[in-house]
Amino acid sequence: MSKRAFIVLLSAIIMQTACLLKPPVVLTPWEDVLSFNTNTPYKNMNATPNELHLITDDEFVRIDQNGSLVSRWPISLPFKFFGRPILGDFAIARIVRKDIQGNPVLELRSTKDPDLVLDLDFTTLDDGVNAPVLDNIFPEEDSRYSGAFNENSTQLLIPSINFTKNSHTFFLIDLNYGVSGISSATVSHVVDIPEIPSANGVLDNIKFVNGNYYVVSLDGSFIIRPDGTYNRLFQGHFWDFFESGNQLYATERSRALYSSQDNGENWTITSDSSNLQQVEVANNEIFSHQAIGFRFNLGTDDFANPAEIVYNPEHPNDFAAYRNVCYLNGFYYMTVQKTLFRASEILIEEE
């Protein structure tokens, strides 16, 4: 072998070895948005047209469309929480017991000024609404979402365990706003659903989707309309309801995916092999995870097998960190425990 050929061969070997020893690229697509971590983990997040609203056990945080902090409000810690705080575009609701001896309270605040609080005694919500006898009701605290606002936060749906009627009772509460915040809250409809018994842990989820409320329970799934009427949609055990492409979908635990073209009145099976579970929709993208706290995966066009998302190396891979994902002004926002992250695009893990 000539000297020249030897040098060429040696160079090729060195270059190939260098490529083999090159460290893998570590992707960090998620940017830490704020310069602080909250005192306690984020419990809920909601994107309005112009702002991002986030809430923990003791703080309410507002972010503008550029990702900058607008305000950070302290909120008093109660003695006990019943479920997660509920966020609407203009209102906040918490069901709490403020002290060890007091009744459960439905606590209402406006996002404009969370310091102004309107409290309703939870145990008397059905008082005066065609209720000659006051029922023995108690807050439901095991649902993924413990209630839902409508699209403009003028109505709120709240569930209760009704021991008197041995069923679940739902309250539709109309909200009025003044200059500073919520001026009044009135129970407009009481919806008794005897198909859902008065037991803890039977309610899975509550969502407001395209004009109606959807309730998922161990004893079937239901649509509750703003006028207080309801229908049972399914008898089986489902995961969730969501909207995509101007069409409604429902995910069943047996992997069936149902769709509705008439806004939830009638349903047909779209797929019998969908792995979508609990769903959040952001920028028309579908994010799915098994339960609150689990990592999100990204839904595919055929709704079959959600793809694994690329997270930062420091992000935990546990069952308690991930609760919400939202989209605002070109960025996907995700809460991870006490930190808010964002990414301009969702990267998928390569197989």
C-alpha positions in Angstrom: 0.0 0.0 0.0 1.4 3.4 -1.0 1.9 6.0 1.7 -0.8 8.2 0.1 -3.3 5.4 0.1 -2.5 4.6 3.8 -3.0 8.2 4.8 -6.4 8.3 3.0 -7.5 5.1 4.7 -6.4 6.3 8.1 -8.2 9.6 7.7 -11.4 7.7 6.7 -11.1 5.4 9.8 -10.6 8.5 12.1 -13.6 10.3 10.6 -15.8 7.2 11.0 -14.7 6.7 14.6 -15.4 10.3 15.4 -18.9 10.0 14.0 -19.5 6.9 16.1 -18.2 8.6 19.2 -20.2 11.8 18.6 -22.5 12.4 21.6 -26.3 12.2 20.8 -28.1 15.4 20.4 -30.1 16.4 23.5 -33.3 18.2 22.5 -34.7 20.9 24.8 -37.7 22.2 22.9 -39.5 23.6 26.0 -38.6 27.1 27.3 -39.1 28.1 30.9 -41.5 31.0 30.6 -41.3 32.7 34.0 -38.5 33.7 36.3 -40.1 32.0 39.3 -41.7 28.8 40.4 -45.0 28.9 42.3 -45.3 27.9 45.9 -47.4 24.9 45.1 -48.0 23.0 41.8 -50.2 24.4 39.1 -53.7 22.8 39.3 -55.4 24.3 36.3 -54.8 26.5 33.2 -57.0 28.2 30.7 -56.2 30.2 27.5 -58.4 33.2 26.7 -58.1 35.0 23.4 -55.5 37.3 24.9 -54.2 35.9 28.1 -53.2 32.7 29.9 -54.7 32.1 33.3 -53.2 29.6 35.8 -54.1 28.7 39.3 -52.4 26.8 42.2 -53.7 26.1 45.7 -52.6 29.6 46.8 -52.0 31.7 43.7 -53.7 33.0 40.6 -51.3 33.9 37.7 -52.0 35.9 34.5 -49.7 35.8 31.5 -50.1 38.1 28.5 -50.0 36.9 24.8 -46.2 37.4 24.7 -45.6 35.2 27.7 -44.9 38.0 30.1 -46.3 38.1 33.7 -49.3 40.4 34.1 -50.1 39.7 37.7 -49.6 37.2 40.4 -52.3 37.2 43.1 -52.1 35.3 46.4 -55.2 33.3 47.3 -55.9 32.1 50.9 -55.4 28.4 51.6 -58.6 26.8 52.9 -58.8 24.0 55.4 -59.9 21.5 52.6 -60.3 21.4 48.8 -63.0 19.5 47.0 -61.6 18.8 43.6 -59.5 21.1 41.4 -60.2 24.8 40.9 -62.3 25.6 37.9 -61.2 28.3 35.4 -63.3 30.2 32.8 -62.3 33.1 30.6 -63.6 35.6 33.2 -64.2 33.6 36.4 -62.6 31.2 39.0 -64.5 28.7 41.1 -63.3 26.6 44.0 -65.2 24.3 46.3 -63.6 24.4 49.7 -64.1 24.1 53.4 -62.6 27.3 54.9 -62.3 26.0 58.4 -62.6 22.7 60.2 -66.2 23.3 61.4 -67.7 25.2 58.5 -69.9 24.0 55.6 -68.4 23.4 52.2 -68.5 26.7 50.2 -68.6 27.4 46.5 -66.1 30.3 46.2 -66.4 32.5 43.1 -63.9 35.1 42.0 -63.5 37.1 38.8 -60.2 36.9 36.9 -60.2 40.7 36.8 -59.9 41.1 40.6 -59.5 37.7 42.5 -59.5 39.5 45.8 -63.2 40.0 45.5 -64.9 36.8 46.7 -68.5 35.7 46.4 -69.3 32.7 48.6 -72.3 30.3 48.3 -73.0 27.8 51.0 -72.8 24.5 49.1 -75.3 22.7 51.3 -78.0 25.2 50.4 -77.6 25.4 46.7 -80.9 23.8 46.0 -82.8 26.0 48.5 -85.6 27.9 46.8 -85.4 26.3 43.4 -88.6 24.3 43.5 -87.2 22.5 46.5 -89.7 22.2 49.4 -87.3 20.0 51.3 -83.6 20.8 51.5 -81.6 17.9 50.2 -78.6 16.5 52.0 -75.9 17.2 49.4 -72.1 17.1 49.5 -69.4 18.1 47.0 -68.0 15.7 44.4 -64.2 15.7 44.7 -63.0 12.8 42.5 -63.8 14.1 39.0 -60.9 15.1 36.8 -62.7 18.5 36.3 -65.0 19.3 39.2 -67.2 21.6 37.2 -67.2 23.7 34.0 -68.0 27.3 32.9 -69.7 28.0 29.6 -67.9 29.9 26.8 -68.2 33.4 28.4 -68.2 32.4 32.1 -71.9 33.5 32.6 -72.9 30.0 33.7 -71.3 27.3 35.8 -72.2 23.6 36.2 -71.4 22.1 39.6 -72.0 18.5 40.6 -73.1 17.2 44.0 -73.6 13.9 45.8 -77.3 13.9 46.8 -77.7 11.5 49.7 -81.4 12.4 50.1 -82.3 11.2 46.5 -79.5 8.6 46.3 -78.3 10.2 43.1 -76.0 12.9 41.7 -77.5 16.4 41.5 -76.0 19.1 39.2 -76.5 22.8 39.6 -76.5 25.3 36.8 -75.5 28.7 38.3 -76.0 32.0 36.4 -73.3 34.6 37.0 -73.7 38.4 36.7 -70.8 40.8 36.6 -70.4 44.3 37.9 -67.6 46.8 37.4 -65.2 45.0 39.7 -66.2 41.4 39.4 -69.0 38.9 40.0 -72.0 40.8 41.5 -74.4 37.8 41.9 -74.7 34.1 41.4 -78.1 32.4 41.1 -79.0 28.7 40.8 -81.2 28.7 37.7 -81.6 24.9 37.2 -81.3 21.8 39.4 -80.6 18.7 37.3 -81.1 15.4 39.1 -79.6 12.4 37.3 -80.8 9.3 39.1 -78.7 7.1 36.8 -75.6 8.3 38.7 -75.9 7.0 42.3 -74.8 9.0 45.4 -71.4 7.4 45.8 -67.9 8.8 45.9 -65.6 8.1 43.0 -68.3 7.4 40.3 -67.9 10.8 38.5 -64.9 10.9 36.0 -65.1 14.2 34.2 -67.1 17.3 33.4 -66.5 19.5 30.3 -68.2 22.3 28.4 -67.9 21.6 24.6 -69.5 23.6 21.9 -72.5 24.9 23.9 -73.3 21.9 26.1 -71.9 20.2 29.2 -70.7 16.6 29.1 -70.6 14.4 32.2 -68.6 11.1 32.2 -69.3 8.6 35.0 -68.9 5.0 35.8 -72.7 4.7 35.2 -72.7 6.3 31.8 -72.1 9.5 30.0 -74.6 12.4 29.8 -75.2 15.7 28.0 -76.6 18.5 30.1 -77.9 21.5 28.2 -77.8 25.1 29.5 -81.6 25.0 29.9 -81.3 22.2 32.5 -82.5 19.3 30.3 -80.3 16.2 30.0 -80.0 12.9 28.1 -78.0 9.8 28.7 -75.7 9.3 25.7 -73.8 6.1 26.5 -74.1 3.4 29.1 -70.5 2.1 28.9 -67.5 3.5 30.6 -65.9 6.4 28.7 -62.8 8.5 29.0 -63.7 12.0 27.6 -65.5 14.3 25.1 -63.7 16.8 22.9 -64.2 18.8 19.7 -61.9 18.6 16.6 -62.5 19.9 13.1 -66.0 21.1 13.9 -67.0 17.6 15.0 -67.5 16.1 18.5 -65.8 13.0 19.6 -66.1 10.7 22.6 -63.4 8.2 23.7 -64.4 4.9 25.2 -62.2 2.8 27.5 -62.7 -0.2 25.2 -60.8 1.8 22.5 -63.9 2.8 20.5 -64.0 6.3 19.2 -67.4 7.8 18.7 -68.3 11.0 16.7 -71.3 13.2 16.4 -72.3 15.5 13.5 -75.3 17.0 15.2 -73.6 18.6 18.3 -73.9 15.6 20.6 -77.4 14.4 20.0 -76.5 11.3 18.0 -73.3 9.3 17.9 -71.7 6.7 15.6 -68.5 4.6 15.9 -65.6 6.2 14.0 -62.9 3.8 15.0 -62.6 0.7 17.2 -58.9 1.0 17.7 -58.2 4.4 19.1 -55.9 4.9 22.1 -57.1 8.4 22.9 -58.0 8.7 26.5 -58.3 12.0 28.5 -58.0 14.7 25.9 -57.0 18.4 25.8 -57.2 20.3 22.5 -54.8 23.2 21.8 -54.4 24.9 18.4 -56.6 22.1 16.9 -54.0 19.5 18.1 -55.1 16.7 20.3 -53.2 15.9 23.4 -54.0 12.7 25.3 -52.9 11.1 28.6 -54.2 8.3 30.8 -55.0 10.4 33.8 -54.3 13.8 35.3 -50.6 14.0 36.1 -49.4 11.6 33.4 -47.3 12.9 30.4 -49.2 14.0 27.3 -48.9 12.3 23.9 -49.8 14.0 20.6 -52.8 12.6 18.7 -52.4 11.5 15.1 -54.6 12.2 12.1 -56.3 8.8 12.3 -56.8 9.1 16.1 -55.3 5.7 16.6 -52.0 5.7 18.5 -50.8 9.1 20.0 -47.1 9.8 19.5 -44.7 10.4 22.3 -43.8 14.0 22.7 -40.2 15.2 23.2 -39.8 16.7 26.7 -36.8 18.4 28.2 -34.3 16.0 30.0 -35.1 17.6 33.3 -38.9 17.0 33.0 -40.0 14.3 35.4 -41.5 11.1 34.0 -43.9 10.4 36.8 -47.7 10.4 37.3 -48.2 13.8 39.0 -46.6 16.5 37.0 -48.7 17.2 33.9 -52.2 18.6 34.1 -52.9 21.0 31.2 -51.7 22.1 27.8 -52.9 25.3 26.1 -52.1 27.4 23.0 -51.7 31.2 22.8 -50.2 33.4 20.2 -47.9 30.9 18.5 -46.9 28.9 21.5 -48.0 25.7 23.2 -48.0 26.1 27.0 -47.6 23.2 29.5 -47.5 23.2 33.2 -44.9 20.9 34.9 -45.4 20.9 38.6 -44.6 24.5 39.7 -43.1 25.6 36.4 -44.7 26.9 33.2 -43.0 25.9 29.9 -43.8 26.7 26.3 -42.7 25.5 22.8 -43.4 26.9 19.3 -43.9 23.4 17.9 -44.4 19.9 19.3 -41.6 17.5 18.6 -42.2 13.8 18.3 -39.9 11.1 19.6 -38.3 9.1 16.8 -39.0 5.4 16.8 
